[in-house]
Structure formats: structure tokens, C-alpha cells
Amino acid sequence: MKILLSIGGASGSIYGVRLLEELIKSGVEVHLVVSDSGKKILEHETGHNYGALKKKASFCYDNDDLFAAPASGSFQLDAVVIAPCSMKTLSAIANGYGDTLTSRVASCCLKEGRKLVLVVRETPLDLPGIKNMLVAKQSGAVILPAMPGFYHKPEKIKELVDFIVGKVLDQLGLEHNLFKRWE
């Protein structure tokens, strides 16, 4: 399986970090893109260094490189996940504005009928954001807000993060044991 993971410039970069770890553990070929804001937020929120993170991925691209292979619909990806997905990136995707590698890859994903998972991270939501989620959903994207459940009785932040990462893995059809399922 070949997946492009984009870590965007919204709070919640830990979702992208944990997803990267789990994808690698599952043997997935990971193509990584981290926005400039995402790099800053990553270090601020998690203490993770972008340089070390990109060494874990199979391939890594700059978000402003519109000549990178994944910018073409002919580049074969099984899925694209944006975790976290900022409102700016959501808007670009919903409105077909491919100004970054992430938004261009997402547009290609939609036009080619491939899985696109947007881990939207914002609260509260404004009306334009809600409308953009609707348009992205109608275009074929999976809207997976970072809204953890509590039925598995989490005791640590890691368990809340793993719940969302597990939900992403479910969308990708990858097995995991990141949270206890409802019985």
C-alpha cells in the first residue's frame, strides 16, 4: 500500500506523527509532506524534529514542490491522509485550489476516485468551514474530525490520539489495536 500523509498547519500534529508510526509499522510505503506551519507546530506541540521525522518516511516532499511526482494524477497512490487538516487546506481542497502540493495531491485523489481522509482540527466551527466540509464530502473526501470517543475509557492523552489514528486506519482498511471497540 502507498499512502501520502500530509501534516498540515493546524494544532494536532501529534495525529500525523502517530499515524506515520502506525503506517510504517503496517508496512505501508509512506510519502510525507509537512507544511511550513506544520513544521513549526510539530516542534512546538510535540518536540519532534522535522528532520528526524522525514527520515522515517519512504519519501518526503516539500509542500511548495508542484513538480513532485504525487502532484500528478498518474502517480499511483492508494490514499491520501491530511492529519491535521487546517481550515485553509480544507478550503483549498473544497474549492479546487491546488496552490500547494498537499491541495494538488488531494485534488488528484478526488478526480481519480481515490480515498482522501481529512482529519479536520478546529473548534468551534464557523459556517464557511462547515460548508467547505460539506463540499469536500460531496466531492468524495472522508471528513474525520479530531473528535475522540470516550467509550473505551481513555486515561491518557495518547489513548485519545490513538482513537483518532485508529479511525483513520479503519478508513484505510488497515488492522490495528489502538483502541477497544464498542461491544
Buried (B, 14 or more C-beta within 10 A) or exposed (E): BBBBBBBBBBBBBBBBBBBBBBBBEBEBBBBBBBBEBBBBBBBEEBEBEBEEBBEBBEBBBEBEBBEBBBBEBEBEBBBBBBBBBBBBBBBBBBEEBBEBBBBBBBBBBBEBEBBBBBBBBBEEBEEEBEEBBEBBEEBBBBBBBBEBBEEBEBEEEEBBBBBBBBBBBBBBEBEBEBBEEEE
